[in-house]
Amino acid sequence: MTALASVPVGTAGYRPSDEEPFMNERQLAYFKGKLMDWKEDILRESKGTVVNLKAETENHPDLVDRASSESDRALELRTRDRQRKLISKIDEALRRIEDGSYGYCEETGEPISLGRLEARPTATLSVEAQERHERRERVHRDD
Protein backbone atom coordinates (compact mmCIF):
# COMPACT_ATOMS: atom_id res chain seq x y z
CA MET A 1 0.00 0.00 0.00
CA THR A 2 1.44 3.39 -0.98
CA ALA A 3 1.55 6.41 1.30
CA LEU A 4 -1.12 8.05 -0.86
CA ALA A 5 -3.52 5.19 -0.31
CA SER A 6 -3.42 5.73 3.45
CA VAL A 7 -4.35 9.42 3.26
CA PRO A 8 -8.11 10.06 3.53
CA VAL A 9 -9.10 11.56 0.17
CA GLY A 10 -12.69 12.58 0.73
CA THR A 11 -12.21 14.50 3.98
CA ALA A 12 -15.16 16.83 4.32
CA GLY A 13 -14.55 20.13 2.61
CA TYR A 14 -10.79 19.75 2.16
CA ARG A 15 -9.35 22.13 -0.42
CA PRO A 16 -5.62 22.45 -1.10
CA SER A 17 -4.26 25.69 0.29
CA ASP A 18 -1.21 27.87 -0.31
CA GLU A 19 -0.74 27.79 3.47
CA GLU A 20 0.48 24.19 3.37
CA PRO A 21 3.56 22.70 1.69
CA PHE A 22 3.07 22.43 -2.09
CA MET A 23 2.13 18.93 -3.29
CA ASN A 24 2.24 17.37 0.15
CA GLU A 25 0.67 13.93 0.59
CA ARG A 26 -2.76 15.38 1.33
CA GLN A 27 -2.76 17.55 -1.81
CA LEU A 28 -1.52 14.68 -3.96
CA ALA A 29 -4.23 12.40 -2.55
CA TYR A 30 -6.83 15.12 -3.19
CA PHE A 31 -5.84 15.57 -6.85
CA LYS A 32 -5.49 11.82 -7.36
CA GLY A 33 -9.04 11.32 -6.06
CA LYS A 34 -10.32 14.17 -8.20
CA LEU A 35 -8.69 12.72 -11.34
CA MET A 36 -9.89 9.18 -10.64
CA ASP A 37 -13.47 10.37 -10.00
CA TRP A 38 -13.38 12.36 -13.26
CA LYS A 39 -12.12 9.34 -15.18
CA GLU A 40 -14.81 7.09 -13.66
CA ASP A 41 -17.52 9.60 -14.64
CA ILE A 42 -16.27 9.69 -18.23
CA LEU A 43 -16.11 5.89 -18.44
CA ARG A 44 -19.63 5.59 -17.01
CA GLU A 45 -20.93 8.07 -19.59
CA SER A 46 -19.17 6.26 -22.42
CA LYS A 47 -20.77 2.94 -21.43
CA GLY A 48 -24.14 4.66 -21.63
CA THR A 49 -23.25 5.93 -25.09
CA VAL A 50 -22.48 2.44 -26.33
CA VAL A 51 -25.82 1.21 -25.02
CA ASN A 52 -27.64 4.15 -26.66
CA LEU A 53 -25.87 3.71 -29.99
CA LYS A 54 -26.78 0.02 -30.05
CA ALA A 55 -30.39 0.83 -29.17
CA GLU A 56 -30.64 3.48 -31.88
CA THR A 57 -29.83 1.24 -34.80
CA GLU A 58 -33.42 1.47 -35.95
CA ASN A 59 -34.15 2.57 -39.49
CA HIS A 60 -35.98 5.86 -39.84
CA PRO A 61 -38.27 5.92 -42.86
CA ASP A 62 -38.41 9.72 -42.80
CA LEU A 63 -35.30 11.35 -44.29
CA VAL A 64 -35.38 14.25 -41.81
CA ASP A 65 -35.56 11.86 -38.85
CA ARG A 66 -32.72 9.79 -40.29
CA ALA A 67 -30.56 12.88 -40.88
CA SER A 68 -31.26 14.13 -37.36
CA SER A 69 -30.38 10.74 -35.90
CA GLU A 70 -27.14 10.53 -37.90
CA SER A 71 -26.20 14.06 -36.84
CA ASP A 72 -26.82 13.19 -33.18
CA ARG A 73 -24.76 10.02 -33.56
CA ALA A 74 -21.86 11.88 -35.18
CA LEU A 75 -21.87 14.49 -32.41
CA GLU A 76 -21.93 11.77 -29.77
CA LEU A 77 -18.99 9.99 -31.39
CA ARG A 78 -16.96 13.22 -31.61
CA THR A 79 -17.68 13.87 -27.94
CA ARG A 80 -16.56 10.36 -27.02
CA ASP A 81 -13.37 10.80 -29.05
CA ARG A 82 -12.57 14.01 -27.14
CA GLN A 83 -13.27 12.21 -23.88
CA ARG A 84 -11.00 9.34 -24.92
CA LYS A 85 -8.20 11.87 -25.38
CA LEU A 86 -9.08 13.40 -22.01
CA ILE A 87 -8.78 9.99 -20.33
CA SER A 88 -5.29 9.75 -21.78
CA LYS A 89 -4.43 13.13 -20.21
CA ILE A 90 -5.93 12.02 -16.90
CA ASP A 91 -3.82 8.85 -17.00
CA GLU A 92 -0.72 10.96 -17.69
CA ALA A 93 -1.57 13.19 -14.71
CA LEU A 94 -1.99 10.11 -12.49
CA ARG A 95 1.44 8.88 -13.64
CA ARG A 96 2.93 12.29 -12.75
CA ILE A 97 1.39 11.99 -9.27
CA GLU A 98 3.09 8.62 -8.84
CA ASP A 99 6.49 9.82 -10.11
CA GLY A 100 6.39 13.05 -8.08
CA SER A 101 6.30 15.52 -10.98
CA TYR A 102 2.59 16.41 -10.70
CA GLY A 103 1.87 20.08 -10.08
CA TYR A 104 5.11 21.34 -11.59
CA CYS A 105 5.37 23.10 -14.95
CA GLU A 106 6.96 20.89 -17.63
CA GLU A 107 8.61 23.95 -19.17
CA THR A 108 9.94 25.85 -16.15
CA GLY A 109 9.84 23.34 -13.30
CA GLU A 110 8.00 25.93 -11.20
CA PRO A 111 4.85 25.00 -9.24
CA ILE A 112 1.58 25.34 -11.14
CA SER A 113 -0.87 27.38 -9.08
CA LEU A 114 -3.38 25.42 -7.02
CA GLY A 115 -6.18 27.46 -8.60
CA ARG A 116 -5.12 26.32 -12.07
CA LEU A 117 -4.82 22.70 -10.95
CA GLU A 118 -8.22 22.91 -9.28
CA ALA A 119 -9.77 24.20 -12.52
CA ARG A 120 -7.72 21.98 -14.83
CA PRO A 121 -6.22 19.01 -12.95
CA THR A 122 -4.49 17.75 -16.10
CA ALA A 123 -2.51 21.00 -16.55
CA THR A 124 1.17 20.50 -17.35
CA LEU A 125 2.12 24.15 -17.79
CA SER A 126 1.85 27.16 -15.49
CA VAL A 127 -0.44 29.97 -16.64
CA GLU A 128 2.56 32.01 -17.82
CA ALA A 129 4.10 29.10 -19.75
CA GLN A 130 0.70 28.26 -21.29
CA GLU A 131 0.26 31.87 -22.42
CA ARG A 132 3.74 31.85 -24.02
CA HIS A 133 2.90 28.55 -25.73
CA GLU A 134 -0.40 29.96 -27.08
CA ARG A 135 1.32 33.15 -28.31
CA ARG A 136 3.90 31.05 -30.18
CA GLU A 137 1.10 28.94 -31.69
CA ARG A 138 -0.73 32.08 -32.87
CA VAL A 139 2.42 33.50 -34.44
CA HIS A 140 3.19 30.27 -36.28
CA ARG A 141 -0.42 29.80 -37.35
CA ASP A 142 -0.49 33.31 -38.83
CA ASP A 143 2.62 32.55 -40.97
C-alpha positions in Angstrom: 0.0 0.0 0.0 1.4 3.4 -1.0 1.6 6.4 1.3 -1.1 8.1 -0.9 -3.5 5.2 -0.3 -3.4 5.7 3.5 -4.4 9.4 3.3 -8.1 10.1 3.5 -9.1 11.6 0.2 -12.7 12.6 0.7 -12.2 14.5 4.0 -15.2 16.8 4.3 -14.6 20.1 2.6 -10.8 19.8 2.2 -9.4 22.1 -0.4 -5.6 22.5 -1.1 -4.3 25.7 0.3 -1.2 27.9 -0.3 -0.7 27.8 3.5 0.5 24.2 3.4 3.6 22.7 1.7 3.1 22.4 -2.1 2.1 18.9 -3.3 2.2 17.4 0.1 0.7 13.9 0.6 -2.8 15.4 1.3 -2.8 17.6 -1.8 -1.5 14.7 -4.0 -4.2 12.4 -2.6 -6.8 15.1 -3.2 -5.8 15.6 -6.8 -5.5 11.8 -7.4 -9.0 11.3 -6.1 -10.3 14.2 -8.2 -8.7 12.7 -11.3 -9.9 9.2 -10.6 -13.5 10.4 -10.0 -13.4 12.4 -13.3 -12.1 9.3 -15.2 -14.8 7.1 -13.7 -17.5 9.6 -14.6 -16.3 9.7 -18.2 -16.1 5.9 -18.4 -19.6 5.6 -17.0 -20.9 8.1 -19.6 -19.2 6.3 -22.4 -20.8 2.9 -21.4 -24.1 4.7 -21.6 -23.2 5.9 -25.1 -22.5 2.4 -26.3 -25.8 1.2 -25.0 -27.6 4.2 -26.7 -25.9 3.7 -30.0 -26.8 0.0 -30.1 -30.4 0.8 -29.2 -30.6 3.5 -31.9 -29.8 1.2 -34.8 -33.4 1.5 -35.9 -34.1 2.6 -39.5 -36.0 5.9 -39.8 -38.3 5.9 -42.9 -38.4 9.7 -42.8 -35.3 11.4 -44.3 -35.4 14.3 -41.8 -35.6 11.9 -38.8 -32.7 9.8 -40.3 -30.6 12.9 -40.9 -31.3 14.1 -37.4 -30.4 10.7 -35.9 -27.1 10.5 -37.9 -26.2 14.1 -36.8 -26.8 13.2 -33.2 -24.8 10.0 -33.6 -21.9 11.9 -35.2 -21.9 14.5 -32.4 -21.9 11.8 -29.8 -19.0 10.0 -31.4 -17.0 13.2 -31.6 -17.7 13.9 -27.9 -16.6 10.4 -27.0 -13.4 10.8 -29.0 -12.6 14.0 -27.1 -13.3 12.2 -23.9 -11.0 9.3 -24.9 -8.2 11.9 -25.4 -9.1 13.4 -22.0 -8.8 10.0 -20.3 -5.3 9.7 -21.8 -4.4 13.1 -20.2 -5.9 12.0 -16.9 -3.8 8.8 -17.0 -0.7 11.0 -17.7 -1.6 13.2 -14.7 -2.0 10.1 -12.5 1.4 8.9 -13.6 2.9 12.3 -12.7 1.4 12.0 -9.3 3.1 8.6 -8.8 6.5 9.8 -10.1 6.4 13.1 -8.1 6.3 15.5 -11.0 2.6 16.4 -10.7 1.9 20.1 -10.1 5.1 21.3 -11.6 5.4 23.1 -14.9 7.0 20.9 -17.6 8.6 23.9 -19.2 9.9 25.8 -16.1 9.8 23.3 -13.3 8.0 25.9 -11.2 4.9 25.0 -9.2 1.6 25.3 -11.1 -0.9 27.4 -9.1 -3.4 25.4 -7.0 -6.2 27.5 -8.6 -5.1 26.3 -12.1 -4.8 22.7 -11.0 -8.2 22.9 -9.3 -9.8 24.2 -12.5 -7.7 22.0 -14.8 -6.2 19.0 -12.9 -4.5 17.8 -16.1 -2.5 21.0 -16.6 1.2 20.5 -17.3 2.1 24.2 -17.8 1.9 27.2 -15.5 -0.4 30.0 -16.6 2.6 32.0 -17.8 4.1 29.1 -19.8 0.7 28.3 -21.3 0.3 31.9 -22.4 3.7 31.8 -24.0 2.9 28.6 -25.7 -0.4 30.0 -27.1 1.3 33.2 -28.3 3.9 31.0 -30.2 1.1 28.9 -31.7 -0.7 32.1 -32.9 2.4 33.5 -34.4 3.2 30.3 -36.3 -0.4 29.8 -37.3 -0.5 33.3 -38.8 2.6 32.5 -41.0 
